[in-house]
Amino acid sequence: MDALAKNEIDAAAVTPAAIGWFNQVHPDAHVRRIPAFEDDPDLNWNVAVGMLSPDEKLREGLDAALEALLADGTLARIYAHYNVELRSPK
């Protein structure tokens, strides 16, 4: 991201969240996203939780909690605060 902002490289494959966060902590950078990988689900996600050896019940609980935070607007408010794009699930 730093190399992009300094025009040392022309492009990089990064998530929208990474761009938003970088611009938040580097307000003069103005790195912008070009939607080149919109249709690749492995490169697009809204929210993710990493777990080591999760069981099904824990995963279901986390999925339900994330759905509730999406539904009530909590995640949208948090993302907006940090200038991170929250994208609708496909």
C-alpha positions as semicolon CSV with decimal commas, in nm:
position;residue;x (nm);y (nm);z (nm)
1;M;0,000;0,000;0,000
2;D;0,281;0,236;0,084
3;A;0,447;0,169;-0,252
4;L;0,116;0,246;-0,426
5;A;0,075;0,571;-0,239
6;K;0,430;0,672;-0,329
7;N;0,377;0,579;-0,699
8;E;0,658;0,324;-0,675
9;I;0,422;0,064;-0,825
10;D;0,119;0,112;-1,047
11;A;-0,120;-0,143;-0,898
12;A;-0,165;-0,415;-0,637
13;A;-0,430;-0,671;-0,550
14;V;-0,561;-0,571;-0,206
15;T;-0,895;-0,584;-0,032
16;P;-1,129;-0,285;-0,011
17;A;-1,086;-0,298;0,367
18;A;-0,708;-0,267;0,334
19;I;-0,746;0,037;0,109
20;G;-0,995;0,203;0,343
21;W;-0,778;0,144;0,648
22;F;-0,463;0,263;0,472
23;N;-0,636;0,583;0,364
24;Q;-0,767;0,629;0,720
25;V;-0,422;0,618;0,875
26;H;-0,257;0,797;0,581
27;P;-0,507;1,077;0,501
28;D;-0,289;1,229;0,229
29;A;-0,246;0,899;0,042
30;H;-0,577;0,877;-0,150
31;V;-0,523;0,521;-0,274
32;R;-0,827;0,422;-0,478
33;R;-0,987;0,091;-0,558
34;I;-1,042;-0,037;-0,911
35;P;-1,299;-0,320;-0,906
36;A;-1,085;-0,575;-1,094
37;F;-1,168;-0,882;-0,883
38;E;-1,537;-0,825;-0,811
39;D;-1,642;-1,175;-0,921
40;D;-1,378;-1,373;-0,734
41;P;-1,527;-1,478;-0,397
42;D;-1,182;-1,572;-0,264
43;L;-1,078;-1,207;-0,294
44;N;-1,398;-1,046;-0,167
45;W;-1,547;-1,056;0,179
46;N;-1,714;-0,814;0,415
47;V;-1,625;-0,953;0,752
48;A;-1,418;-1,255;0,843
49;V;-1,324;-1,428;1,166
50;G;-1,022;-1,655;1,178
51;M;-1,053;-1,957;1,405
52;L;-0,827;-2,249;1,484
53;S;-1,015;-2,579;1,484
54;P;-1,366;-2,434;1,524
55;D;-1,656;-2,661;1,592
56;E;-1,982;-2,625;1,402
57;K;-2,171;-2,471;1,695
58;L;-1,908;-2,198;1,744
59;R;-1,904;-2,118;1,371
60;E;-2,283;-2,096;1,363
61;G;-2,279;-1,866;1,667
62;L;-2,026;-1,633;1,509
63;D;-2,218;-1,631;1,180
64;A;-2,537;-1,538;1,370
65;A;-2,360;-1,261;1,561
66;L;-2,215;-1,115;1,241
67;E;-2,555;-1,131;1,070
68;A;-2,712;-0,942;1,362
69;L;-2,439;-0,675;1,349
70;L;-2,494;-0,638;0,975
71;A;-2,872;-0,621;1,013
72;D;-2,877;-0,352;1,282
73;G;-2,621;-0,133;1,104
74;T;-2,345;-0,171;1,364
75;L;-2,088;-0,297;1,115
76;A;-2,176;-0,023;0,865
77;R;-2,119;0,242;1,132
78;I;-1,787;0,091;1,239
79;Y;-1,665;0,058;0,881
80;A;-1,771;0,415;0,797
81;H;-1,586;0,547;1,102
82;Y;-1,263;0,398;0,964
83;N;-1,336;0,490;0,601
84;V;-1,356;0,123;0,504
85;E;-1,600;0,017;0,233
86;L;-1,859;-0,232;0,357
87;R;-1,975;-0,425;0,054
88;S;-2,303;-0,607;0,023
89;P;-2,273;-0,987;0,017
90;K;-2,322;-1,151;-0,322
